[in-house]
Amino acid sequence: MFVNPALLPEWDGQELTGFPVTGFEEQLAVFCAGWQSTITRNPRKKSDFKLLKDVDEIWAFACRKPGNGWRIFGRFVDKDLFVSLTAHSRNDLADFENYTALAKAAGELWDKLLPDCTPLRAASNAAYMTNAWDFDEG
């Protein structure tokens, strides 16, 4: 996983935003180790990674512990390679409009930080992660 350098002070606990969060760190370690994470495109299903509707190839990496947890918006550049762009407390995302606006802002940030990089686009969730439990199959 690549991380937008602007997120590092927050994730390291240098800023008073609620990090570090043990549940998030555990979930991140599972993904980075290549262990099984969950994935879906269905807005009604809860998973570790979810492709968001009405936003160009933005995925939410959802950490639900503690409480409502955090959502990390980003894109895959290759199989198993997720770029974390922005992080938001789920409570701060509030309603669908705000959630969508912040997800779209992550896409705009991608364009600024990685203007020559095309995100991975695929019809199958298997193209994004090697060891994923795909909630859309079966």
C-alpha positions as a printed Julia matrix, in Angstrom:
138×3 Matrix{Float64}:
   0.0     0.0     0.0
   1.23    3.45   -0.89
   0.14    6.31    1.32
  -0.27    9.98    0.46
   2.53   11.61    2.54
   0.02   14.18    3.83
  -1.69   11.36    5.78
   1.43   10.23    7.63
   1.36   12.76   10.51
  -2.27   11.8    11.12
  -1.67    8.04   10.95
   1.41    8.32   13.16
  -0.65   10.02   15.87
   1.14   13.35   15.55
  -2.17   15.11   14.94
  -5.15   14.79   17.28
  -7.51   12.94   14.95
  -8.0     9.61   16.66
  -4.98    7.75   15.3
  -3.26    5.5    15.98
  -6.17    3.06   15.96
  -5.35   -0.56   16.76
  -8.22   -1.97   14.65
  -7.08    0.03   11.63
  -3.47   -1.03   12.06
  -4.47   -4.69   12.3
  -6.65   -4.47    9.19
  -3.92   -2.65    7.29
  -1.38   -5.28    8.31
  -3.67   -8.07    7.06
  -3.93   -6.42    3.63
  -0.21   -5.58    3.4
   0.75   -9.15    4.38
  -1.4   -10.49    1.55
  -3.81  -12.25    3.88
  -7.49  -12.43    3.09
  -9.35   -9.14    2.88
 -12.93   -8.7     1.72
 -14.01   -6.85   -1.41
 -17.3    -5.79   -3.0
 -18.97   -3.41   -5.42
 -22.32   -3.77   -3.7
 -23.17   -0.62   -1.69
 -25.27   -2.66    0.74
 -22.51   -5.05    1.77
 -19.85   -4.37    4.38
 -16.34   -5.27    3.31
 -12.75   -4.13    3.75
 -12.64   -2.68    0.22
 -15.64   -1.32   -1.65
 -15.77    0.28   -5.1
 -17.9     3.39   -4.68
 -20.83    4.18   -6.95
 -20.96    7.41   -8.95
 -17.25    8.06   -8.42
 -14.53    7.26  -10.95
 -12.7     4.16   -9.68
 -12.49    5.28   -6.04
 -12.39    2.54   -3.46
 -13.13    2.87    0.24
 -10.93    0.91    2.61
 -13.22    0.62    5.62
 -11.95    0.28    9.15
 -14.99   -0.19   11.38
 -13.26   -0.44   14.75
 -13.59    1.36   17.07
 -17.14    2.59   16.61
 -17.94    3.64   13.07
 -14.23    3.85   12.36
 -12.52    5.37    9.34
 -12.78    5.3     5.56
  -9.65    5.56    3.47
 -10.36    6.65   -0.11
  -7.95    5.59   -2.81
  -7.32    3.71   -6.01
  -5.54    0.57   -7.08
  -2.65    1.05   -9.5
  -2.06   -2.66   -9.9
  -3.18   -5.91   -8.36
  -2.63   -5.78   -4.59
  -1.29   -2.21   -4.81
  -3.65    0.35   -3.25
  -2.83    4.05   -3.05
  -4.38    5.68    0.02
  -5.3     9.27   -0.82
  -7.53   10.62    1.95
  -8.75    9.47    5.36
 -12.02   10.41    7.04
 -13.74    9.5    10.25
 -16.99    7.75    9.29
 -18.81   10.16   11.58
 -17.43   13.11    9.57
 -18.73   11.62    6.31
 -22.28   11.9     7.67
 -24.64   11.69    4.7
 -24.37   10.25    1.19
 -23.77   13.65   -0.46
 -20.82   14.48    1.78
 -19.44   10.94    1.4
 -19.62   11.22   -2.4
 -18.13   14.73   -2.45
 -15.13   13.64   -0.38
 -14.67   10.53   -2.52
 -14.67   12.69   -5.65
 -12.13   15.0    -3.99
  -9.86   11.96   -3.56
 -10.04   11.42   -7.33
  -9.08   15.05   -7.9
  -6.16   14.63   -5.5
  -5.03   11.59   -7.52
  -4.99   13.77  -10.64
  -2.73   16.29   -8.86
  -0.37   13.8    -7.22
  -0.22   11.19   -9.98
  -1.19   12.95  -13.23
   0.48   10.37  -15.48
  -0.76    7.31  -13.6
  -3.86    5.45  -14.74
  -5.82    3.62  -12.05
  -6.49   -0.05  -12.45
  -9.9    -0.68  -14.05
 -11.33   -4.17  -14.24
 -14.67   -5.92  -14.46
 -13.71   -8.54  -11.88
 -12.78   -7.95   -8.25
 -10.18  -10.71   -8.62
  -8.13   -8.32  -10.77
  -7.63   -6.04   -7.75
  -6.58   -8.44   -5.01
  -4.89  -11.83   -4.98
  -6.31  -13.23   -1.78
  -9.71  -11.59   -1.52
 -12.98  -12.92   -0.27
 -15.21  -11.56   -3.01
 -18.65  -10.77   -1.59
 -20.01  -10.33   -5.12
 -19.45  -13.95   -6.1
 -21.48  -16.86   -4.87
